[in-house]
Each structure stands twice: as C-alpha cells, then as structure tokens.
Amino acid sequence: VLTLGERECSIQRRHQKLVEEAPSVVLDQDPDLRRRMGEMAVKAAQAVGFPCPRTYLYESPEQLREIEEREGFPLVLKPRFTSGGRGMAIVRDRSELDAALPGIIAHHGAPLVQEYIPGGDRTSVQVVLGKDGSVVFAFRKLRHRTSKRAARLATVSESASPDERMLNSAALLQKLGWWGAL
C-alpha cells in the first residue's frame, strides 16, 4: 500500500500502465471474488438508477456479430487498459466498426464492446461521504473543450449545478457502503 500526497500524483501517472495491469493480490486469492464484486457493483448501480451499459469482452468476429444483432448500433469499443477515454471509439454502423476494431486491437488488445448510452457532455463528479454515509461535499465540473498546447493539454471547464448523475453517484457510493473521497 502506498499513500500519495496531492502533489505526488506524477508518481501514479508515470507508472499508470503498471497500476492498471498489476493484479490484485487479495482478489487473486479467490478467483471468483472479482466476478462477484463486479456483479454486486452493477446491481447496486442499477438499484439507484445509475446507467450501466451492457458490456461484452471481444472474443471473435462471430461473437461481435451476435453482439451487433443483439444491441444494434451505435456501439462503444473501449480498450480495457486505458483511462480517460483514450483509444475509445463510438461506431455507428458496420463500416465504422470494421475501420476502428483493427487499430484498437493492434494498440490495446481485445476491447470491451458496450451498448451505447447517450450522454452528450463530459462531466466530472467529486463526492465526499462521511462514515455514516452522509454527503459531506459534492461538486460537478462540466468540461467544454480540451486542446493540445505544445506538450500539454489545456482544458476549459466550469463548475455546474448538481444533476441526476451527481445524485446517482452519491447514491451508488452509499449503497456500496463506501465512504471517503471520490
């Protein structure tokens, strides 16, 4: 266990791939625990109205056609070991799917394939819950645009009024019995 101060996030950022791919020692002791925890989290999210897209792990072109028939378009292709939407593609038809899939597999391996849930904006939510489950602090930030400036990204954001997603986020954390900052 490593505790990082707020100014030491560069340590995590420099070692992001290791953090993302390193197995959990606790979860590896019980092979079924990871699956059960995932199912519990999805059920808790659904219970509080948090949108949960149906998700599949790409295994073969045949399986992808079955997903396509079941879900229809658009679909979301997400690399499994990235963050912040890097490498993600929203495909609206078979030709976009055929164009996006090989590059994602070549750079990131087999992607997740998800049902598309419309959203329209890029929102960040920060929530702090007390040990008793009370909301101590909640904040929502709406990102308007991100552009590359030299070697860095510049983001234009504004604080925004609470919305259903923020309330659902707090309710999900309460349902999971979680406390602290997210």
C-alpha positions in Angstrom: 0.0 0.0 0.0 1.3 3.4 -1.0 -0.2 6.7 0.2 0.4 9.6 -2.2 0.0 13.3 -1.3 -1.9 15.6 -3.6 1.3 16.9 -5.2 2.7 13.4 -5.9 0.2 12.3 -8.5 3.0 12.3 -11.1 4.3 9.0 -9.5 1.0 7.4 -10.3 0.9 9.0 -13.8 4.5 7.8 -14.6 3.6 4.3 -13.6 0.0 4.2 -14.9 0.4 1.0 -17.0 1.8 -0.9 -14.0 -1.1 0.4 -11.8 -3.7 -0.6 -14.5 -2.3 -4.0 -15.2 -1.0 -5.2 -11.9 -3.1 -8.0 -10.4 -4.7 -7.6 -7.0 -3.1 -9.9 -4.5 -6.3 -10.1 -2.5 -8.6 -10.8 -5.5 -6.2 -13.4 -6.8 -6.6 -15.5 -3.7 -10.3 -16.2 -4.6 -10.7 -16.4 -8.4 -14.5 -15.9 -8.1 -14.3 -12.8 -5.8 -13.6 -10.4 -8.7 -16.6 -11.6 -10.6 -18.9 -11.4 -7.5 -17.7 -7.9 -6.6 -18.3 -6.7 -10.2 -21.9 -8.2 -10.2 -22.6 -6.6 -6.8 -21.4 -3.2 -8.1 -23.6 -3.4 -11.2 -26.6 -4.5 -9.2 -26.1 -1.6 -6.7 -25.7 0.9 -9.6 -28.9 -0.4 -11.3 -30.7 -0.2 -7.9 -30.1 3.6 -7.7 -30.8 4.3 -11.3 -27.2 4.6 -12.5 -26.9 3.8 -16.2 -25.0 0.6 -16.7 -24.3 -0.3 -20.4 -24.4 -4.0 -21.3 -20.8 -4.9 -21.7 -19.0 -7.8 -23.5 -15.4 -8.8 -23.9 -14.5 -9.1 -27.6 -13.5 -12.7 -28.3 -14.1 -13.3 -32.0 -15.7 -11.8 -35.2 -18.6 -14.2 -34.9 -19.3 -13.2 -31.3 -19.1 -9.5 -32.3 -21.8 -10.1 -35.0 -24.0 -11.6 -32.3 -23.5 -8.5 -30.1 -24.2 -6.3 -33.1 -27.5 -8.2 -33.7 -28.5 -8.1 -30.1 -27.6 -4.4 -29.3 -27.7 -2.7 -32.7 -25.7 0.4 -33.4 -24.2 2.6 -32.1 -21.7 0.5 -30.1 -18.8 1.7 -27.9 -15.4 0.0 -28.3 -13.2 0.6 -25.2 -9.6 -0.6 -24.6 -9.5 -2.5 -21.4 -6.3 -1.0 -20.0 -6.5 2.7 -20.6 -8.2 5.6 -18.8 -9.8 8.9 -19.8 -11.4 7.5 -22.9 -8.0 7.0 -24.7 -8.5 4.7 -27.7 -12.3 4.6 -27.3 -14.5 4.6 -30.4 -18.2 5.1 -30.8 -19.2 3.2 -34.0 -22.5 4.0 -35.7 -22.5 1.2 -38.3 -20.7 -1.9 -39.6 -18.2 0.1 -41.7 -17.1 2.3 -38.8 -16.8 -0.9 -36.7 -14.7 -2.6 -39.3 -12.5 0.5 -39.6 -12.0 1.1 -35.8 -11.5 -2.5 -34.5 -8.2 -3.5 -36.0 -6.4 -0.4 -34.7 -7.8 -0.8 -31.2 -6.8 -4.5 -31.1 -3.3 -3.7 -32.5 -2.6 -0.9 -29.9 -4.6 -2.2 -26.9 -5.6 -5.8 -27.3 -9.2 -7.1 -27.2 -11.6 -4.3 -26.4 -14.7 -4.2 -24.3 -17.8 -3.8 -26.5 -20.6 -1.8 -24.9 -24.2 -0.8 -25.5 -24.2 3.0 -26.3 -25.9 5.1 -23.7 -26.3 8.7 -24.9 -24.8 11.4 -22.7 -23.7 14.4 -24.7 -21.3 16.1 -22.3 -18.1 15.4 -20.3 -18.8 15.8 -16.6 -16.6 15.1 -13.6 -18.2 14.4 -10.3 -16.4 14.7 -6.9 -18.1 13.3 -3.8 -17.0 13.0 -0.2 -19.1 10.8 2.0 -18.8 10.6 5.8 -18.5 7.2 7.6 -22.3 7.5 8.3 -23.0 7.7 4.6 -23.9 11.4 4.6 -22.8 13.6 1.7 -20.2 15.9 3.1 -19.2 17.5 -0.2 -20.4 17.2 -3.8 -19.1 19.0 -6.8 -19.8 18.7 -10.6 -17.5 20.0 -13.3 -18.5 20.3 -16.9 -15.7 20.2 -19.5 -16.3 22.3 -22.6 -13.1 21.6 -24.6 -9.7 20.2 -24.4 -6.9 21.2 -26.8 -3.3 20.3 -27.1 -0.9 23.2 -26.4 2.7 22.2 -27.0 3.3 19.1 -24.9 0.4 19.7 -22.6 -3.4 19.6 -22.7 -5.4 22.7 -21.9 -9.0 22.2 -20.7 -11.8 24.7 -20.4 -14.2 23.7 -17.6 -16.8 25.3 -15.4 -18.5 24.3 -12.2 -22.0 23.2 -12.8 -25.2 22.7 -10.8 -25.9 19.3 -9.3 -27.7 17.0 -11.6 -29.2 13.5 -11.6 -25.8 11.9 -12.4 -24.2 13.5 -9.3 -27.1 12.4 -7.1 -26.8 8.9 -8.6 -23.1 8.8 -8.0 -23.6 9.6 -4.3 -26.5 7.1 -4.0 -24.3 4.4 -5.6 -21.4 5.0 -3.2 -23.9 5.0 -0.2 -25.4 1.7 -1.5 -21.9 0.1 -1.6 -21.2 1.3 1.9 -18.3 3.4 0.7 -17.0 6.4 2.5 -14.3 8.9 1.7 -13.5 11.0 -1.3 -14.0 10.0 -4.9 
